[in-house]
Amino acid sequence: MVTLREGRSRPLVIGLGESLAKVEGVEWREYGTRSHMLLVHKFEEATEPTAIVRYWIFSPEGTETPKGGEIVVKWAGGEVRCAPRLERKGFYVYSEAVLVVCPSGCTIRYPALNVEVELGE
């Protein structure tokens, strides 16, 4: 078990470097369309509200790689923005997975799809 610094007031938002698309046994909650999808996995058993967030975009080969978008974590003290690294694989562009750990409740926003996901309280 990992214990984060007690009394931390800001969310921890870290790009994990991989999309984690092939990880087995992880249930992703999907938000979006057939051509652009945000995926969120909440760790219900964590001591602090915790999730992994990633997205993919349909983009046929030969077309310009889309820019994707920022993941925004909002909490009572402000917001943290993260622009995940993107990787093209065939007809899709995948973002790296982003770990989000909040000391209390927060909202994960993905403005490109106008999606908000509550995490914690």
C-alpha positions as CSV (number, residue, x, y, z in Angstrom):
1,M,0.0,0.0,0.0
2,V,1.2,3.5,-0.9
3,T,0.7,6.2,1.6
4,L,0.9,9.8,0.3
5,R,2.1,12.7,2.4
6,E,-0.5,13.4,5.1
7,G,-2.1,16.9,4.9
8,R,-1.5,17.2,1.2
9,S,-4.0,19.8,-0.1
10,R,-3.6,19.4,-3.9
11,P,-4.5,16.5,-6.2
12,L,-1.6,14.4,-7.5
13,V,-1.8,14.1,-11.3
14,I,0.8,12.0,-13.0
15,G,1.2,10.8,-16.6
16,L,2.1,7.1,-16.6
17,G,3.8,7.0,-20.0
18,E,1.6,4.1,-21.4
19,S,-2.0,4.0,-22.5
20,L,-2.7,0.8,-20.4
21,A,-5.2,-0.2,-23.2
22,K,-4.1,-3.9,-23.0
23,V,-4.2,-4.3,-19.2
24,E,-6.5,-7.2,-18.3
25,G,-9.0,-7.2,-15.5
26,V,-9.4,-3.5,-15.4
27,E,-13.0,-2.3,-15.9
28,W,-13.1,1.1,-17.7
29,R,-16.1,3.4,-17.5
30,E,-16.6,4.9,-21.0
31,Y,-17.7,8.4,-21.9
32,G,-18.0,9.7,-25.4
33,T,-18.8,8.6,-29.0
34,R,-17.6,5.9,-31.4
35,S,-14.9,8.2,-32.6
36,H,-13.6,9.8,-29.4
37,M,-13.8,8.1,-26.0
38,L,-12.7,9.0,-22.4
39,L,-12.1,6.0,-20.2
40,V,-12.0,6.1,-16.4
41,H,-11.1,3.4,-13.8
42,K,-11.9,4.4,-10.2
43,F,-10.1,2.5,-7.4
44,E,-13.0,2.1,-5.0
45,E,-10.8,0.4,-2.3
46,A,-8.2,3.3,-2.2
47,T,-7.9,5.3,1.0
48,E,-8.1,8.6,-1.1
49,P,-10.2,9.1,-4.2
50,T,-8.1,7.6,-6.9
51,A,-8.6,7.0,-10.7
52,I,-6.7,6.2,-13.9
53,V,-7.9,8.3,-16.9
54,R,-7.1,7.9,-20.6
55,Y,-8.7,8.6,-23.9
56,W,-8.5,7.6,-27.6
57,I,-9.5,9.2,-30.8
58,F,-10.3,7.6,-34.1
59,S,-8.0,9.1,-36.8
60,P,-7.5,7.1,-40.0
61,E,-3.9,6.7,-41.2
62,G,-2.8,9.4,-43.6
63,T,-4.7,12.1,-41.7
64,E,-3.1,14.6,-39.3
65,T,-2.7,13.3,-35.8
66,P,-5.3,15.1,-33.7
67,K,-4.1,17.2,-30.8
68,G,-6.4,15.6,-28.2
69,G,-7.1,17.6,-25.2
70,E,-6.3,18.4,-21.6
71,I,-7.5,16.5,-18.6
72,V,-8.5,19.0,-15.9
73,V,-8.8,18.1,-12.2
74,K,-10.9,20.6,-10.2
75,W,-11.1,20.7,-6.5
76,A,-12.0,23.2,-3.8
77,G,-8.6,24.9,-4.0
78,G,-8.4,25.3,-7.8
79,E,-7.5,23.1,-10.7
80,V,-4.6,21.1,-12.2
81,R,-4.3,20.7,-16.0
82,C,-2.6,17.8,-17.7
83,A,-2.0,17.3,-21.5
84,P,-1.2,13.6,-21.9
85,R,1.3,12.4,-24.4
86,L,-0.3,10.9,-27.5
87,E,0.7,7.8,-29.5
88,R,-0.7,6.7,-32.9
89,K,-1.5,3.0,-33.4
90,G,-3.1,2.2,-36.7
91,F,-6.5,4.0,-37.0
92,Y,-6.4,5.3,-33.4
93,V,-4.5,7.8,-31.3
94,Y,-4.2,6.9,-27.7
95,S,-3.3,9.1,-24.7
96,E,-1.0,7.9,-22.0
97,A,-2.9,6.9,-18.9
98,V,-3.0,9.6,-16.1
99,L,-3.1,8.7,-12.4
100,V,-5.3,11.1,-10.4
101,V,-5.2,11.0,-6.5
102,C,-7.3,13.6,-4.6
103,P,-6.9,14.3,-0.9
104,S,-10.7,14.9,-0.9
105,G,-13.4,14.9,-3.6
106,C,-12.6,16.4,-7.0
107,T,-14.0,16.5,-10.5
108,I,-12.2,15.2,-13.5
109,R,-13.1,17.2,-16.6
110,Y,-12.3,16.4,-20.2
111,P,-13.4,19.6,-22.1
112,A,-12.9,18.0,-25.6
113,L,-16.0,15.8,-25.0
114,N,-17.7,18.1,-22.4
115,V,-17.4,15.3,-19.8
116,E,-17.2,15.6,-16.0
117,V,-16.6,12.7,-13.7
118,E,-16.9,13.0,-9.9
119,L,-14.2,11.4,-7.9
120,G,-14.7,10.9,-4.1
121,E,-17.0,13.1,-2.0
